[in-house]
Amino acid sequence: MEPGVPWGVVDRVILWPDGRAGPVKGNRMPEIAIPTPHIADRSCLTRQSPTLRSILRDATAAEHARLDAQLGALDLCKAAEYCRFLEINAAALLPLEQSLVRASVRDILPDWHDRARSRAILRDLARLGGTPRLLNAPALPDRFAVLGTLYVLEGSRLGAAYLLRKIRQCSDSVVSDNTAFLVHGVGRPLWPSFLAILESHCSELADENDIIEPARRAFSLFRQAAALS
């Protein structure tokens, strides 16, 4: 994940946002980058190679690491823990997707219907007998709040292919046969197409915090869900 829902256990190898594969020690989650301090006054207008992706990646690295620490011990081949993994994701994903719809996300992503994963994760949970405790997602007052939130949700697809391969090797068919959430969007260029839309707004961003803080709040919602599970 560049950030990462699906947050999952990864053993030895992670998939990086630029397509590289690299080693990781122990049961850790896919990482977005080596955490680096965010420089608040470094706007995308003044950077030599400005990308909103890099701004968001660096600014949310600490939040990702904290979520990594919370969920890194889950064994997704055990039905109960896989169900917990889905419940945690659903607790934040469903209300965040609802907030995005209320904020007219389709004006930014016309293919939103093909990206939303609420139905997919609820299908898996129904088959596993899980029930998420839905949290209250923050309101998204403008397009940069929408984009910051989307960065977290869309970026979570990056670890899904690895997790899917791992889960399909599990001996418990209750786990391996219920992967609608993880398989969602596999084989489609949803992440690259989102990045193109994200970067098209760079020149219009006056204050980086307008997009960074909504992304951090999205991460925080997943962390809250993990803490309550």
N, C-alpha and C positions, 0 to 999 in steps of 0.2 A: 504494500500500500504506500502511496506517496503520503497521504495520511492513510489511515487504514481501517475502515470496515471493509472487507471482512478482517477483523483482528483475529488472528489465529496463531496456533503454535507452529513454529517453523523450525526445522531441525537441519542444521548445517548450511543450508543455502537460502539466500534471500534474493528476490528479484528487485532490482533497483529501478527507479523511474526512467532512467535512460536506457533500459533494456539489458544492463549488465547483470550477471549473476555473481554472487560473492559469498564467502563463508560467513557463518555466524556461530558463535559458541553457545551451546546449550539450547534450551527451549525458549527462543526469543521470537518476537513478532517481526514481520518485515518492516524495515525502517525507511523513513523518507529521505534521510541524509544524516551525515554526522552533524549533530547539533552545533550550530554556530550562533553567536549573539546577533540579535537584530539591531541594526542601527536605525533609529527612528526617523532621522532626517534624510535618509537616503531614498529619495523618491524615484519612481521608475522613469521620470522625465530626465533625471540628471545622471543616471547610471550609464556606463559605457555600453553594457549589454542588458538593457532593461527587460525584465520579464516579471510579470505578476506571479508566475509560478515560483520563481526563485525567492521572491519576497515572502510569499506565503509559506513556502517550504522551510525557510530559515526561521521565520517568526513563530511557527507552530511546532518546531522540533521538540521543545521541552514538553509541550502538552502530549505529543505523541509518545515520548519516552515514558511519561507517567502512566499512560494507558497501557503501553507495552508491559510495564511492570505489573499492572493489575491483572492482566489476562494471560500472561506468558505461561502460567502453570496449568492451563486447561489442557486436558487430554481429549482431543476431539474424536478419538476413536471409541470413547465411552459414551454411550447414548445419553446418560444423565448430564455429562459435561458438555456434550455437543448441544443438547437442548438448552442448557444454561447459556452457552455462547450465542445461540439464536435469540433467546429471551433478552439478553443484554443488548444485542444489536437492535432488536425490534423496539425495545423500550425507548430508544433515542431516534431510530430511523423513522418510525411511523409519524411521530409528532413533527419531526423536522420536515418530512415530505409534505405534511399537511400545511405547515407554515409556508413552504415554498409555493404551494398551490395558491394559498391566500395572497401571496405576494406576486401573483401573476408570473410564475416561472416560465410559462409557455411563451411569454414575450421575449425571453432570452434564449430558451431552448424549445423551439417548436416541436421537437421530437420527445418532449418530456414523457409522453405516454410510454415510449419505448425504454425509458431510463428508470422510471419509478419501480421500486422493488418491494413495496409494501405487500402486494398480493403474493409475491414469491415467498417472502419470509413467513407470512402467515400460513401459507400452504404447508411449508415444512413443519412449522410449530403445531399445526393441527394434527399432523401425522405422528408427531412425537409426544403429543399431549402437553405441550408447553403453553404457558400463559404469561405474556409480558406485562410488566407493570409500567404503563405508559407514563412518561414524564411530560412536563410542560415545556414546550419549545419556545424560545424567544420569538418575538415578532421581528419581521424582516422589513424595515421601513423603506429600503431603496434597492436599486439594482446591485450595488456593491455588497450589501448585506446578503443578497441572494447569491452572488458570485462567490463570496467567501464561504458560505455554507455549502454550495455546490462543490467547491474545491475539496472539501472533506469527504462528501458522499461519493462523488465521481472518482476521486483518487483512491477510494477504498477498493476499487475493482482490481488494482494492480496486484494484490496478493491472492486474489481469488483463484486464479488458474493453478497456482502451486498448492493451495489448500485443497482444491478440488481433487487434484491428483493424489494427494496424501489420503484424503478421506475415502476415495474410491478403493483404496487398498485395505481399508479397515475390514476386519472380519465380521463386524456387526452390520447386517444389512439394514437395520433400522437407521443407522447413520449413513451408510453408503448409498442407500436408495432415496434419500431425502435431501437433495442438494439444489433445489430450485433457486434458493438465494445465491449460492456461490456460483452456479452456472449461468446466472442471469447476465446477458450481454457478452458472454464469451464468444470470441471470433468476430466481434464487431468493433469498429474503431471508435468506441464511445469516448474513451479518454483523450485521444488525439483531437477529436472534433471538439470536445469541451475546451481543451487548451487553446485552440484557435479562437474560440469565442471569448475566452477569458482574456487573452492577450489583445484582442481588438478593442478592449476598454481601457487599456493602459494609459493612453494619452489623456483620458478624461478624468483620471483619478487625481484629486487634489490632495488628499490626505490618506496615506497608506493605512492608517488605523481604521478607516471606514471599511476596509475589506479584511484586515487582519483580525479585528476583534470579533466579527461574526464567525470567522473560522475557528477561533479559539473557543468561542461559546459552544460551537457544535462539538468540538472535541470534549469540552467539559461535560456536555450532556451524556456522552458515551461513558465518560469516567464516573459520572454520578450513577448511571445505570449499573455499571460494574460493581460499584460500592454497595448498592442496595440489593444486589442479587444474592 
